[in-house]
Amino acid sequence: MRAFEAATRDLVGLALRSVERSELSLPQFRLLLVLYELGTVSSTQCARALGVAGSSVTRLADRLHKSGLLQRGADPHNRSVVTLALTPAGRRAVRQVTDRRRRELTKALGQLDPQRRRECAATLDRLHELLDPGAPADGAHRLLL
């Protein structure tokens, strides 16, 4: 059990470090990541994906809009619905953070022999299935960090 708890702490630490090196807060990055993964969506859909209140998304979107990382729009079928989308600068910000994560993970995983890496990946895939049985196998819609 200790090994899994330590791995969890390490991976969360990796995720947090990658965001801290940007000028974003973790909640801001999470919203940008939702938009990166889902494309243009309503603020209500963003709130649902993040598990937060709509007013939280509005405050985050205000800051990100002012900094040029996202743009607001209106749904052409329902003008009362506010849509959110990344700007090119917002896409770059998400890629910078995720690239940092991948570089750090690649460096650590590169120190394992290929067989251990495959075994570790298989174990983590299975653990993912057990912890979140409704999620896609690639974890694409798990956007917490």
Buried (B, 14 or more C-beta within 10 A) or exposed (E): EEEEEEEEEEBEEBBEEBBBEBEBEEBBBBBBBBBBBBEEBBBEBBBBBBEBEBEBBBBBBEBBBEBEBBBBEEEEEEEEBBBBBBBEEBBEBBEEBBEBBEEBEEEEBEEEEEEEEEEEEEEEEEEBEEEEEEEEEEEEEBBEB
